[in-house]
């Protein structure tokens, strides 16, 4: 009878170690996913700020061109 309990204990220990390994791998995968997501968010912020700066420069150029055309043609103003 004690051999059966020892075998059962051995199987339960193996199962516990396997469960701990699986949980550890899942935790590492989740933390790596969070790091990747933060990197992607940072990259998106940089792209958006670059795009907004480009739009701002284009708008300023358009305003300057418009004010110059209005100054050249007084009939519009």
N, CA, C, O and CB atoms as a CASP TS submission, in Angstrom:
PFRMAT TS
TARGET T0000
AUTHOR 0000-0000-0000
METHOD Language model
MODEL 1
PARENT N/A
ATOM      1  N   UNK     1       0.823  -1.194   0.000  1.00  0.00           N
ATOM      2  CA  UNK     1       0.000   0.000   0.000  1.00  0.00           C
ATOM      3  C   UNK     1       0.872   1.265   0.000  1.00  0.00           C
ATOM      4  O   UNK     1       0.547   2.238  -0.680  1.00  0.00           O
ATOM      5  CB  UNK     1      -0.939  -0.006   1.213  1.00  0.00           C
ATOM      6  N   UNK     2       1.962   1.253   0.751  1.00  0.00           N
ATOM      7  CA  UNK     2       2.830   2.423   0.804  1.00  0.00           C
ATOM      8  C   UNK     2       3.522   2.645  -0.544  1.00  0.00           C
ATOM      9  O   UNK     2       3.848   3.783  -0.882  1.00  0.00           O
ATOM     10  CB  UNK     2       3.874   2.265   1.922  1.00  0.00           C
ATOM     11  N   UNK     3       3.754   1.572  -1.324  1.00  0.00           N
ATOM     12  CA  UNK     3       4.345   1.712  -2.650  1.00  0.00           C
ATOM     13  C   UNK     3       3.378   2.474  -3.555  1.00  0.00           C
ATOM     14  O   UNK     3       3.791   3.316  -4.353  1.00  0.00           O
ATOM     15  CB  UNK     3       4.688   0.321  -3.254  1.00  0.00           C
ATOM     16  N   UNK     4       2.095   2.171  -3.423  1.00  0.00           N
ATOM     17  CA  UNK     4       1.089   2.875  -4.226  1.00  0.00           C
ATOM     18  C   UNK     4       1.069   4.365  -3.887  1.00  0.00           C
ATOM     19  O   UNK     4       1.013   5.209  -4.782  1.00  0.00           O
ATOM     20  CB  UNK     4      -0.309   2.262  -4.000  1.00  0.00           C
ATOM     21  N   UNK     5       1.117   4.689  -2.584  1.00  0.00           N
ATOM     22  CA  UNK     5       1.122   6.096  -2.178  1.00  0.00           C
ATOM     23  C   UNK     5       2.387   6.811  -2.632  1.00  0.00           C
ATOM     24  O   UNK     5       2.334   7.978  -3.020  1.00  0.00           O
ATOM     25  CB  UNK     5       0.982   6.208  -0.667  1.00  0.00           C
ATOM     26  N   UNK     6       3.510   6.131  -2.588  1.00  0.00           N
ATOM     27  CA  UNK     6       4.760   6.729  -3.051  1.00  0.00           C
ATOM     28  C   UNK     6       4.695   6.981  -4.560  1.00  0.00           C
ATOM     29  O   UNK     6       5.152   8.020  -5.037  1.00  0.00           O
ATOM     30  CB  UNK     6       5.962   5.815  -2.706  1.00  0.00           C
ATOM     31  N   UNK     7       4.132   6.037  -5.304  1.00  0.00           N
ATOM     32  CA  UNK     7       3.965   6.218  -6.750  1.00  0.00           C
ATOM     33  C   UNK     7       3.024   7.390  -7.033  1.00  0.00           C
ATOM     34  O   UNK     7       3.288   8.214  -7.908  1.00  0.00           O
ATOM     35  CB  UNK     7       3.421   4.922  -7.404  1.00  0.00           C
ATOM     36  N   UNK     8       1.928   7.451  -6.283  1.00  0.00           N
ATOM     37  CA  UNK     8       0.970   8.546  -6.450  1.00  0.00           C
ATOM     38  C   UNK     8       1.628   9.890  -6.131  1.00  0.00           C
ATOM     39  O   UNK     8       1.418  10.866  -6.850  1.00  0.00           O
ATOM     40  CB  UNK     8      -0.264   8.329  -5.547  1.00  0.00           C
ATOM     41  N   UNK     9       2.419   9.945  -5.065  1.00  0.00           N
ATOM     42  CA  UNK     9       3.128  11.155  -4.705  1.00  0.00           C
ATOM     43  C   UNK     9       4.112  11.548  -5.800  1.00  0.00           C
ATOM     44  O   UNK     9       4.233  12.727  -6.133  1.00  0.00           O
ATOM     45  CB  UNK     9       3.852  10.971  -3.378  1.00  0.00           C
ATOM     46  N   UNK    10       4.806  10.583  -6.352  1.00  0.00           N
ATOM     47  CA  UNK    10       5.766  10.841  -7.419  1.00  0.00           C
ATOM     48  C   UNK    10       5.051  11.416  -8.645  1.00  0.00           C
ATOM     49  O   UNK    10       5.533  12.384  -9.235  1.00  0.00           O
ATOM     50  CB  UNK    10       6.523   9.547  -7.792  1.00  0.00           C
ATOM     51  N   UNK    11       3.933  10.848  -9.030  1.00  0.00           N
ATOM     52  CA  UNK    11       3.156  11.331 -10.176  1.00  0.00           C
ATOM     53  C   UNK    11       2.637  12.744  -9.909  1.00  0.00           C
ATOM     54  O   UNK    11       2.679  13.603 -10.790  1.00  0.00           O
ATOM     55  CB  UNK    11       1.977  10.373 -10.477  1.00  0.00           C
ATOM     56  N   UNK    12       2.153  12.977  -8.706  1.00  0.00           N
ATOM     57  CA  UNK    12       1.655  14.317  -8.373  1.00  0.00           C
ATOM     58  C   UNK    12       2.785  15.342  -8.386  1.00  0.00           C
ATOM     59  O   UNK    12       2.571  16.476  -8.814  1.00  0.00           O
ATOM     60  CB  UNK    12       0.969  14.308  -6.996  1.00  0.00           C
ATOM     61  N   UNK    13       3.966  14.981  -7.934  1.00  0.00           N
ATOM     62  CA  UNK    13       5.112  15.893  -7.992  1.00  0.00           C
ATOM     63  C   UNK    13       5.484  16.216  -9.431  1.00  0.00           C
ATOM     64  O   UNK    13       5.761  17.371  -9.753  1.00  0.00           O
ATOM     65  CB  UNK    13       6.316  15.287  -7.264  1.00  0.00           C
ATOM     66  N   UNK    14       5.493  15.229 -10.285  1.00  0.00           N
ATOM     67  CA  UNK    14       5.796  15.461 -11.699  1.00  0.00           C
ATOM     68  C   UNK    14       4.748  16.383 -12.314  1.00  0.00           C
ATOM     69  O   UNK    14       5.087  17.311 -13.049  1.00  0.00           O
ATOM     70  CB  UNK    14       5.859  14.121 -12.475  1.00  0.00           C
ATOM     71  N   UNK    15       3.468  16.127 -12.012  1.00  0.00           N
ATOM     72  CA  UNK    15       2.395  16.974 -12.521  1.00  0.00           C
ATOM     73  C   UNK    15       2.551  18.408 -12.022  1.00  0.00           C
ATOM     74  O   UNK    15       2.352  19.349 -12.791  1.00  0.00           O
ATOM     75  CB  UNK    15       1.030  16.414 -12.107  1.00  0.00           C
ATOM     76  N   UNK    16       2.902  18.593 -10.754  1.00  0.00           N
ATOM     77  CA  UNK    16       3.084  19.931 -10.186  1.00  0.00           C
ATOM     78  C   UNK    16       4.238  20.659 -10.862  1.00  0.00           C
ATOM     79  O   UNK    16       4.115  21.837 -11.195  1.00  0.00           O
ATOM     80  CB  UNK    16       3.332  19.844  -8.677  1.00  0.00           C
ATOM     81  N   UNK    17       5.351  19.973 -11.066  1.00  0.00           N
ATOM     82  CA  UNK    17       6.496  20.596 -11.737  1.00  0.00           C
ATOM     83  C   UNK    17       6.133  20.981 -13.162  1.00  0.00           C
ATOM     84  O   UNK    17       6.508  22.059 -13.624  1.00  0.00           O
ATOM     85  CB  UNK    17       7.708  19.648 -11.737  1.00  0.00           C
ATOM     86  N   UNK    18       5.409  20.117 -13.862  1.00  0.00           N
ATOM     87  CA  UNK    18       4.966  20.428 -15.223  1.00  0.00           C
ATOM     88  C   UNK    18       4.058  21.653 -15.233  1.00  0.00           C
ATOM     89  O   UNK    18       4.195  22.513 -16.102  1.00  0.00           O
ATOM     90  CB  UNK    18       4.235  19.226 -15.839  1.00  0.00           C
ATOM     91  N   UNK    19       3.124  21.745 -14.269  1.00  0.00           N
ATOM     92  CA  UNK    19       2.218  22.888 -14.192  1.00  0.00           C
ATOM     93  C   UNK    19       2.986  24.176 -13.919  1.00  0.00           C
ATOM     94  O   UNK    19       2.670  25.220 -14.490  1.00  0.00           O
ATOM     95  CB  UNK    19       1.163  22.662 -13.105  1.00  0.00           C
ATOM     96  N   UNK    20       3.987  24.110 -13.053  1.00  0.00           N
ATOM     97  CA  UNK    20       4.790  25.300 -12.754  1.00  0.00           C
ATOM     98  C   UNK    20       5.551  25.749 -13.995  1.00  0.00           C
ATOM     99  O   UNK    20       5.629  26.947 -14.268  1.00  0.00           O
ATOM    100  CB  UNK    20       5.773  25.021 -11.596  1.00  0.00           C
ATOM    101  N   UNK    21       6.109  24.814 -14.745  1.00  0.00           N
ATOM    102  CA  UNK    21       6.838  25.162 -15.967  1.00  0.00           C
ATOM    103  C   UNK    21       5.908  25.819 -16.985  1.00  0.00           C
ATOM    104  O   UNK    21       6.275  26.815 -17.609  1.00  0.00           O
ATOM    105  CB  UNK    21       7.494  23.909 -16.579  1.00  0.00           C
ATOM    106  N   UNK    22       4.717  25.271 -17.153  1.00  0.00           N
ATOM    107  CA  UNK    22       3.755  25.836 -18.107  1.00  0.00           C
ATOM    108  C   UNK    22       3.358  27.249 -17.691  1.00  0.00           C
ATOM    109  O   UNK    22       3.298  28.148 -18.530  1.00  0.00           O
ATOM    110  CB  UNK    22       2.501  24.939 -18.213  1.00  0.00           C
ATOM    111  N   UNK    23       3.089  27.452 -16.407  1.00  0.00           N
ATOM    112  CA  UNK    23       2.722  28.792 -15.932  1.00  0.00           C
ATOM    113  C   UNK    23       3.870  29.785 -16.095  1.00  0.00           C
ATOM    114  O   UNK    23       3.641  30.946 -16.434  1.00  0.00           O
ATOM    115  CB  UNK    23       2.295  28.733 -14.465  1.00  0.00           C
ATOM    116  N   UNK    24       5.092  29.340 -15.859  1.00  0.00           N
ATOM    117  CA  UNK    24       6.254  30.207 -16.026  1.00  0.00           C
ATOM    118  C   UNK    24       6.404  30.620 -17.490  1.00  0.00           C
ATOM    119  O   UNK    24       6.677  31.784 -17.784  1.00  0.00           O
ATOM    120  CB  UNK    24       7.534  29.498 -15.533  1.00  0.00           C
ATOM    121  N   UNK    25       6.227  29.674 -18.402  1.00  0.00           N
ATOM    122  CA  UNK    25       6.333  30.000 -19.831  1.00  0.00           C
ATOM    123  C   UNK    25       5.242  30.970 -20.261  1.00  0.00           C
ATOM    124  O   UNK    25       5.501  31.881 -21.046  1.00  0.00           O
ATOM    125  CB  UNK    25       6.257  28.726 -20.678  1.00  0.00           C
ATOM    126  N   UNK    26       4.037  30.788 -19.760  1.00  0.00           N
ATOM    127  CA  UNK    26       2.949  31.711 -20.090  1.00  0.00           C
ATOM    128  C   UNK    26       3.241  33.113 -19.572  1.00  0.00           C
ATOM    129  O   UNK    26       2.987  34.099 -20.263  1.00  0.00           O
ATOM    130  CB  UNK    26       1.625  31.206 -19.511  1.00  0.00           C
ATOM    131  N   UNK    27       3.772  33.202 -18.364  1.00  0.00           N
ATOM    132  CA  UNK    27       4.094  34.505 -17.787  1.00  0.00           C
ATOM    133  C   UNK    27       5.162  35.202 -18.612  1.00  0.00           C
ATOM    134  O   UNK    27       5.059  36.401 -18.874  1.00  0.00           O
ATOM    135  CB  UNK    27       4.562  34.352 -16.332  1.00  0.00           C
ATOM    136  N   UNK    28       6.185  34.467 -19.025  1.00  0.00           N
ATOM    137  CA  UNK    28       7.241  35.068 -19.851  1.00  0.00           C
ATOM    138  C   UNK    28       6.697  35.523 -21.196  1.00  0.00           C
ATOM    139  O   UNK    28       7.075  36.586 -21.688  1.00  0.00           O
ATOM    140  CB  UNK    28       8.386  34.075 -20.063  1.00  0.00           C
ATOM    141  N   UNK    29       5.818  34.732 -21.795  1.00  0.00           N
ATOM    142  CA  UNK    29       5.231  35.109 -23.075  1.00  0.00           C
ATOM    143  C   UNK    29       4.402  36.377 -22.921  1.00  0.00           C
ATOM    144  O   UNK    29       4.432  37.248 -23.790  1.00  0.00           O
ATOM    145  CB  UNK    29       4.366  33.966 -23.633  1.00  0.00           C
ATOM    146  N   UNK    30       3.664  36.486 -21.821  1.00  0.00           N
ATOM    147  CA  UNK    30       2.844  37.674 -21.589  1.00  0.00           C
ATOM    148  C   UNK    30       3.719  38.902 -21.385  1.00  0.00           C
ATOM    149  O   UNK    30       3.413  39.972 -21.909  1.00  0.00           O
ATOM    150  CB  UNK    30       1.930  37.468 -20.374  1.00  0.00           C
ATOM    151  N   UNK    31       4.800  38.760 -20.631  1.00  0.00           N
ATOM    152  CA  UNK    31       5.664  39.924 -20.410  1.00  0.00           C
ATOM    153  C   UNK    31       6.362  40.333 -21.703  1.00  0.00           C
ATOM    154  O   UNK    31       6.551  41.526 -21.941  1.00  0.00           O
ATOM    155  CB  UNK    31       6.708  39.622 -19.318  1.00  0.00           C
ATOM    156  N   UNK    32       6.745  39.382 -22.537  1.00  0.00           N
ATOM    157  CA  UNK    32       7.356  39.704 -23.828  1.00  0.00           C
ATOM    158  C   UNK    32       6.339  40.398 -24.739  1.00  0.00           C
ATOM    159  O   UNK    32       6.687  41.326 -25.469  1.00  0.00           O
ATOM    160  CB  UNK    32       7.900  38.422 -24.506  1.00  0.00           C
ATOM    161  N   UNK    33       5.098  39.952 -24.692  1.00  0.00           N
ATOM    162  CA  UNK    33       4.046  40.586 -25.482  1.00  0.00           C
ATOM    163  C   UNK    33       3.827  42.025 -25.044  1.00  0.00           C
ATOM    164  O   UNK    33       3.621  42.903 -25.882  1.00  0.00           O
ATOM    165  CB  UNK    33       2.743  39.797 -25.367  1.00  0.00           C
ATOM    166  N   UNK    34       3.868  42.278 -23.737  1.00  0.00           N
ATOM    167  CA  UNK    34       3.720  43.642 -23.241  1.00  0.00           C
ATOM    168  C   UNK    34       4.871  44.526 -23.714  1.00  0.00           C
ATOM    169  O   UNK    34       4.648  45.675 -24.097  1.00  0.00           O
ATOM    170  CB  UNK    34       3.645  43.648 -21.713  1.00  0.00           C
ATOM    171  N   UNK    35       6.093  44.007 -23.693  1.00  0.00           N
ATOM    172  CA  UNK    35       7.240  44.772 -24.165  1.00  0.00           C
ATOM    173  C   UNK    35       7.106  45.096 -25.651  1.00  0.00           C
ATOM    174  O   UNK    35       7.375  46.219 -26.076  1.00  0.00           O
ATOM    175  CB  UNK    35       8.538  44.000 -23.906  1.00  0.00           C
ATOM    176  N   UNK    36       6.686  44.100 -26.441  1.00  0.00           N
ATOM    177  CA  UNK    36       6.501  44.331 -27.876  1.00  0.00           C
ATOM    178  C   UNK    36       5.422  45.376 -28.127  1.00  0.00           C
ATOM    179  O   UNK    36       5.561  46.228 -29.005  1.00  0.00           O
ATOM    180  CB  UNK    36       6.138  43.022 -28.588  1.00  0.00           C
ATOM    181  N   UNK    37       4.349  45.304 -27.352  1.00  0.00           N
ATOM    182  CA  UNK    37       3.256  46.252 -27.531  1.00  0.00           C
ATOM    183  C   UNK    37       3.702  47.667 -27.177  1.00  0.00           C
ATOM    184  O   UNK    37       3.324  48.619 -27.859  1.00  0.00           O
ATOM    185  CB  UNK    37       2.051  45.846 -26.676  1.00  0.00           C
ATOM    186  N   UNK    38       4.499  47.819 -26.121  1.00  0.00           N
ATOM    187  CA  UNK    38       5.002  49.151 -25.760  1.00  0.00           C
ATOM    188  C   UNK    38       5.918  49.698 -26.852  1.00  0.00           C
ATOM    189  O   UNK    38       5.892  50.892 -27.151  1.00  0.00           O
ATOM    190  CB  UNK    38       5.756  49.099 -24.412  1.00  0.00           C
ATOM    191  N   UNK    39       6.726  48.821 -27.445  1.00  0.00           N
ATOM    192  CA  UNK    39       7.610  49.265 -28.527  1.00  0.00           C
ATOM    193  C   UNK    39       6.792  49.705 -29.735  1.00  0.00           C
ATOM    194  O   UNK    39       7.117  50.707 -30.372  1.00  0.00           O
ATOM    195  CB  UNK    39       8.591  48.141 -28.927  1.00  0.00           C
ATOM    196  N   UNK    40       5.744  48.971 -30.051  1.00  0.00           N
ATOM    197  CA  UNK    40       4.889  49.326 -31.187  1.00  0.00           C
ATOM    198  C   UNK    40       4.186  50.653 -30.924  1.00  0.00           C
ATOM    199  O   UNK    40       4.067  51.485 -31.823  1.00  0.00           O
ATOM    200  CB  UNK    40       3.852  48.213 -31.458  1.00  0.00           C
ATOM    201  N   UNK    41       3.724  50.849 -29.701  1.00  0.00           N
ATOM    202  CA  UNK    41       3.056  52.109 -29.355  1.00  0.00           C
ATOM    203  C   UNK    41       4.019  53.277 -29.489  1.00  0.00           C
ATOM    204  O   UNK    41       3.647  54.328 -30.011  1.00  0.00           O
ATOM    205  CB  UNK    41       2.489  52.051 -27.925  1.00  0.00           C
ATOM    206  N   UNK    42       5.260  53.106 -29.021  1.00  0.00           N
ATOM    207  CA  UNK    42       6.253  54.165 -29.157  1.00  0.00           C
ATOM    208  C   UNK    42       6.545  54.487 -30.607  1.00  0.00           C
ATOM    209  O   UNK    42       6.688  55.653 -30.976  1.00  0.00           O
ATOM    210  CB  UNK    42       7.528  53.775 -28.456  1.00  0.00           C
ATOM    211  N   UNK    43       6.634  53.451 -31.432  1.00  0.00           N
ATOM    212  CA  UNK    43       6.884  53.666 -32.860  1.00  0.00           C
ATOM    213  C   UNK    43       5.717  54.394 -33.518  1.00  0.00           C
ATOM    214  O   UNK    43       5.920  55.284 -34.344  1.00  0.00           O
ATOM    215  CB  UNK    43       7.134  52.328 -33.567  1.00  0.00           C
ATOM    216  N   UNK    44       4.500  54.016 -33.150  1.00  0.00           N
ATOM    217  CA  UNK    44       3.323  54.687 -33.706  1.00  0.00           C
ATOM    218  C   UNK    44       3.284  56.154 -33.292  1.00  0.00           C
ATOM    219  O   UNK    44       2.927  57.015 -34.095  1.00  0.00           O
ATOM    220  CB  UNK    44       2.039  53.979 -33.255  1.00  0.00           C
ATOM    221  N   UNK    45       3.651  56.445 -32.036  1.00  0.00           N
ATOM    222  CA  UNK    45       3.673  57.845 -31.587  1.00  0.00           C
ATOM    223  C   UNK    45       4.687  58.656 -32.379  1.00  0.00           C
ATOM    224  O   UNK    45       4.420  59.801 -32.742  1.00  0.00           O
ATOM    225  CB  UNK    45       3.996  57.927 -30.086  1.00  0.00           C
ATOM    226  N   UNK    46       5.840  58.073 -32.647  1.00  0.00           N
ATOM    227  CA  UNK    46       6.856  58.779 -33.434  1.00  0.00           C
ATOM    228  C   UNK    46       6.362  59.030 -34.851  1.00  0.00           C
ATOM    229  O   UNK    46       6.552  60.119 -35.391  1.00  0.00           O
ATOM    230  CB  UNK    46       8.167  57.981 -33.467  1.00  0.00           C
ATOM    231  N   UNK    47       5.728  58.026 -35.457  1.00  0.00           N
ATOM    232  CA  UNK    47       5.212  58.199 -36.816  1.00  0.00           C
ATOM    233  C   UNK    47       4.130  59.272 -36.868  1.00  0.00           C
ATOM    234  O   UNK    47       4.109  60.099 -37.780  1.00  0.00           O
ATOM    235  CB  UNK    47       4.660  56.877 -37.346  1.00  0.00           C
ATOM    236  N   UNK    48       3.230  59.253 -35.881  1.00  0.00           N
ATOM    237  CA  UNK    48       2.159  60.247 -35.859  1.00  0.00           C
ATOM    238  C   UNK    48       2.705  61.650 -35.638  1.00  0.00           C
ATOM    239  O   UNK    48       2.238  62.594 -36.275  1.00  0.00           O
ATOM    240  CB  UNK    48       1.145  59.910 -34.773  1.00  0.00           C
ATOM    241  N   UNK    49       3.684  61.808 -34.752  1.00  0.00           N
ATOM    242  CA  UNK    49       4.236  63.143 -34.524  1.00  0.00           C
ATOM    243  C   UNK    49       4.971  63.636 -35.765  1.00  0.00           C
ATOM    244  O   UNK    49       4.902  64.821 -36.092  1.00  0.00           O
ATOM    245  CB  UNK    49       5.185  63.139 -33.310  1.00  0.00           C
ATOM    246  N   UNK    50       5.670  62.745 -36.459  1.00  0.00           N
ATOM    247  CA  UNK    50       6.317  63.142 -37.713  1.00  0.00           C
ATOM    248  C   UNK    50       5.304  63.558 -38.760  1.00  0.00           C
ATOM    249  O   UNK    50       5.502  64.540 -39.475  1.00  0.00           O
ATOM    250  CB  UNK    50       7.171  62.007 -38.250  1.00  0.00           C
ATOM    251  N   UNK    51       4.218  62.808 -38.848  1.00  0.00           N
ATOM    252  CA  UNK    51       3.161  63.133 -39.806  1.00  0.00           C
ATOM    253  C   UNK    51       2.521  64.479 -39.465  1.00  0.00           C
ATOM    254  O   UNK    51       2.246  65.285 -40.354  1.00  0.00           O
ATOM    255  CB  UNK    51       2.089  62.023 -39.828  1.00  0.00           C
ATOM    256  N   UNK    52       2.285  64.717 -38.169  1.00  0.00           N
ATOM    257  CA  UNK    52       1.686  65.989 -37.764  1.00  0.00           C
ATOM    258  C   UNK    52       2.624  67.162 -38.026  1.00  0.00           C
ATOM    259  O   UNK    52       2.181  68.236 -38.432  1.00  0.00           O
ATOM    260  CB  UNK    52       1.311  65.948 -36.287  1.00  0.00           C
ATOM    261  N   UNK    53       3.912  66.960 -37.796  1.00  0.00           N
ATOM    262  CA  UNK    53       4.877  68.032 -38.094  1.00  0.00           C
ATOM    263  C   UNK    53       4.898  68.339 -39.584  1.00  0.00           C
ATOM    264  O   UNK    53       4.975  69.501 -39.983  1.00  0.00           O
ATOM    265  CB  UNK    53       6.292  67.640 -37.617  1.00  0.00           C
ATOM    266  N   UNK    54       4.829  67.303 -40.399  1.00  0.00           N
ATOM    267  CA  UNK    54       4.806  67.509 -41.853  1.00  0.00           C
ATOM    268  C   UNK    54       3.541  68.249 -42.272  1.00  0.00           C
ATOM    269  O   UNK    54       3.597  69.141 -43.119  1.00  0.00           O
ATOM    270  CB  UNK    54       4.900  66.158 -42.595  1.00  0.00           C
ATOM    271  N   UNK    55       2.403  67.888 -41.688  1.00  0.00           N
ATOM    272  CA  UNK    55       1.154  68.590 -41.998  1.00  0.00           C
ATOM    273  C   UNK    55       1.235  70.049 -41.570  1.00  0.00           C
ATOM    274  O   UNK    55       0.746  70.934 -42.272  1.00  0.00           O
ATOM    275  CB  UNK    55      -0.038  67.903 -41.312  1.00  0.00           C
ATOM    276  N   UNK    56       1.854  70.303 -40.411  1.00  0.00           N
ATOM    277  CA  UNK    56       1.983  71.672 -39.923  1.00  0.00           C
ATOM    278  C   UNK    56       2.830  72.493 -40.884  1.00  0.00           C
ATOM    279  O   UNK    56       2.486  73.631 -41.202  1.00  0.00           O
ATOM    280  CB  UNK    56       2.599  71.692 -38.512  1.00  0.00           C
ATOM    281  N   UNK    57       3.936  71.921 -41.347  1.00  0.00           N
ATOM    282  CA  UNK    57       4.790  72.638 -42.297  1.00  0.00           C
ATOM    283  C   UNK    57       4.045  72.909 -43.601  1.00  0.00           C
ATOM    284  O   UNK    57       4.150  74.000 -44.162  1.00  0.00           O
ATOM    285  CB  UNK    57       6.072  71.838 -42.578  1.00  0.00           C
ATOM    286  N   UNK    58       3.295  71.921 -44.085  1.00  0.00           N
ATOM    287  CA  UNK    58       2.520  72.119 -45.307  1.00  0.00           C
ATOM    288  C   UNK    58       1.461  73.201 -45.124  1.00  0.00           C
ATOM    289  O   UNK    58       1.239  74.013 -46.022  1.00  0.00           O
ATOM    290  CB  UNK    58       1.861  70.809 -45.732  1.00  0.00           C
ATOM    291  N   UNK    59       0.815  73.213 -43.976  1.00  0.00           N
ATOM    292  CA  UNK    59      -0.202  74.238 -43.717  1.00  0.00           C
ATOM    293  C   UNK    59       0.422  75.627 -43.644  1.00  0.00           C
ATOM    294  O   UNK    59      -0.145  76.591 -44.157  1.00  0.00           O
ATOM    295  CB  UNK    59      -0.951  73.933 -42.414  1.00  0.00           C
ATOM    296  N   UNK    60       1.588  75.732 -43.006  1.00  0.00           N
ATOM    297  CA  UNK    60       2.252  77.032 -42.936  1.00  0.00           C
ATOM    298  C   UNK    60       2.661  77.505 -44.329  1.00  0.00           C
ATOM    299  O   UNK    60       2.545  78.690 -44.641  1.00  0.00           O
ATOM    300  CB  UNK    60       3.483  76.959 -42.016  1.00  0.00           C
ATOM    301  N   UNK    61       3.136  76.588 -45.162  1.00  0.00           N
ATOM    302  CA  UNK    61       3.500  76.938 -46.533  1.00  0.00           C
ATOM    303  C   UNK    61       2.272  77.406 -47.306  1.00  0.00           C
ATOM    304  O   UNK    61       2.336  78.371 -48.066  1.00  0.00           O
ATOM    305  CB  UNK    61       4.155  75.740 -47.245  1.00  0.00           C
ATOM    306  N   UNK    62       1.151  76.711 -47.103  1.00  0.00           N
ATOM    307  CA  UNK    62      -0.084  77.085 -47.793  1.00  0.00           C
ATOM    308  C   UNK    62      -0.570  78.462 -47.332  1.00  0.00           C
ATOM    309  O   UNK    62      -1.019  79.264 -48.151  1.00  0.00           O
ATOM    310  CB  UNK    62      -1.177  76.027 -47.549  1.00  0.00           C
ATOM    311  N   UNK    63      -0.485  78.742 -46.026  1.00  0.00           N
ATOM    312  CA  UNK    63      -0.917  80.038 -45.507  1.00  0.00           C
ATOM    313  C   UNK    63      -0.034  81.146 -46.072  1.00  0.00           C
ATOM    314  O   UNK    63      -0.533  82.204 -46.456  1.00  0.00           O
ATOM    315  CB  UNK    63      -0.879  80.051 -43.960  1.00  0.00           C
ATOM    316  N   UNK    64       1.274  80.908 -46.123  1.00  0.00           N
ATOM    317  CA  UNK    64       2.186  81.917 -46.689  1.00  0.00           C
ATOM    318  C   UNK    64       1.876  82.155 -48.163  1.00  0.00           C
ATOM    319  O   UNK    64       1.863  83.298 -48.620  1.00  0.00           O
ATOM    320  CB  UNK    64       3.660  81.477 -46.523  1.00  0.00           C
ATOM    321  N   UNK    65       1.624  81.076 -48.909  1.00  0.00           N
ATOM    322  CA  UNK    65       1.310  81.226 -50.327  1.00  0.00           C
ATOM    323  C   UNK    65      -0.006  81.970 -50.503  1.00  0.00           C
ATOM    324  O   UNK    65      -0.134  82.798 -51.405  1.00  0.00           O
ATOM    325  CB  UNK    65       1.243  79.854 -51.016  1.00  0.00           C
ATOM    326  N   UNK    66      -0.976  81.686 -49.657  1.00  0.00           N
ATOM    327  CA  UNK    66      -2.269  82.355 -49.743  1.00  0.00           C
ATOM    328  C   UNK    66      -2.148  83.835 -49.403  1.00  0.00           C
ATOM    329  O   UNK    66      -2.713  84.683 -50.093  1.00  0.00           O
ATOM    330  CB  UNK    66      -3.276  81.684 -48.814  1.00  0.00           C
ATOM    331  N   UNK    67      -1.406  84.144 -48.333  1.00  0.00           N
ATOM    332  CA  UNK    67      -1.252  85.559 -47.969  1.00  0.00           C
ATOM    333  C   UNK    67      -0.464  86.306 -49.034  1.00  0.00           C
ATOM    334  O   UNK    67      -0.745  87.476 -49.293  1.00  0.00           O
ATOM    335  CB  UNK    67      -0.554  85.695 -46.604  1.00  0.00           C
ATOM    336  N   UNK    68       0.513  85.661 -49.656  1.00  0.00           N
ATOM    337  CA  UNK    68       1.257  86.305 -50.744  1.00  0.00           C
ATOM    338  C   UNK    68       0.369  86.535 -51.950  1.00  0.00           C
ATOM    339  O   UNK    68       0.471  87.578 -52.596  1.00  0.00           O
ATOM    340  CB  UNK    68       2.467  85.459 -51.143  1.00  0.00           C
ATOM    341  N   UNK    69      -0.508  85.579 -52.273  1.00  0.00           N
ATOM    342  CA  UNK    69      -1.383  85.756 -53.429  1.00  0.00           C
ATOM    343  C   UNK    69      -2.424  86.833 -53.158  1.00  0.00           C
ATOM    344  O   UNK    69      -2.811  87.563 -54.071  1.00  0.00           O
ATOM    345  CB  UNK    69      -2.070  84.435 -53.791  1.00  0.00           C
ATOM    346  N   UNK    70      -2.878  86.939 -51.923  1.00  0.00           N
ATOM    347  CA  UNK    70      -3.835  87.996 -51.574  1.00  0.00           C
ATOM    348  C   UNK    70      -3.133  89.350 -51.617  1.00  0.00           C
ATOM    349  O   UNK    70      -3.725  90.337 -52.055  1.00  0.00           O
ATOM    350  CB  UNK    70      -4.456  87.746 -50.164  1.00  0.00           C
ATOM    351  N   UNK    71      -1.896  89.408 -51.175  1.00  0.00           N
ATOM    352  CA  UNK    71      -1.145  90.670 -51.203  1.00  0.00           C
ATOM    353  C   UNK    71      -0.852  91.103 -52.639  1.00  0.00           C
ATOM    354  O   UNK    71      -0.830  92.300 -52.928  1.00  0.00           O
ATOM    355  CB  UNK    71       0.173  90.529 -50.417  1.00  0.00           C
ATOM    356  N   UNK    72      -0.630  90.158 -53.531  1.00  0.00           N
ATOM    357  CA  UNK    72      -0.331  90.470 -54.933  1.00  0.00           C
ATOM    358  C   UNK    72      -1.594  90.907 -55.699  1.00  0.00           C
ATOM    359  O   UNK    72      -1.526  91.726 -56.615  1.00  0.00           O
ATOM    360  CB  UNK    72       0.305  89.245 -55.622  1.00  0.00           C
ATOM    361  N   UNK    73      -2.740  90.345 -55.304  1.00  0.00           N
ATOM    362  CA  UNK    73      -3.994  90.677 -55.975  1.00  0.00           C
ATOM    363  C   UNK    73      -4.922  91.391 -54.977  1.00  0.00           C
ATOM    364  O   UNK    73      -5.654  90.730 -54.241  1.00  0.00           O
ATOM    365  CB  UNK    73      -4.675  89.387 -56.553  1.00  0.00           C
ATOM    366  N   UNK    74      -4.901  92.688 -54.948  1.00  0.00           N
ATOM    367  CA  UNK    74      -5.709  93.424 -53.975  1.00  0.00           C
ATOM    368  C   UNK    74      -7.192  93.322 -54.229  1.00  0.00           C
ATOM    369  O   UNK    74      -7.976  93.702 -53.360  1.00  0.00           O
ATOM    370  CB  UNK    74      -5.315  94.859 -53.969  1.00  0.00           C
ATOM    371  N   UNK    75      -7.615  92.833 -55.368  1.00  0.00           N
ATOM    372  CA  UNK    75      -9.048  92.748 -55.643  1.00  0.00           C
ATOM    373  C   UNK    75      -9.739  91.670 -54.818  1.00  0.00           C
ATOM    374  O   UNK    75     -10.962  91.689 -54.681  1.00  0.00           O
ATOM    375  CB  UNK    75      -9.275  92.483 -57.113  1.00  0.00           C
ATOM    376  N   UNK    76      -8.958  90.709 -54.254  1.00  0.00           N
ATOM    377  CA  UNK    76      -9.555  89.667 -53.413  1.00  0.00           C
ATOM    378  C   UNK    76      -9.716  90.119 -51.974  1.00  0.00           C
ATOM    379  O   UNK    76     -10.583  89.600 -51.270  1.00  0.00           O
ATOM    380  CB  UNK    76      -8.713  88.410 -53.459  1.00  0.00           C
ATOM    381  N   UNK    77      -8.936  91.039 -51.523  1.00  0.00           N
ATOM    382  CA  UNK    77      -8.923  91.454 -50.120  1.00  0.00           C
ATOM    383  C   UNK    77      -9.757  92.569 -49.829  1.00  0.00           C
ATOM    384  O   UNK    77      -9.825  93.005 -48.680  1.00  0.00           O
ATOM    385  CB  UNK    77      -7.625  91.771 -49.691  1.00  0.00           C
TER
END
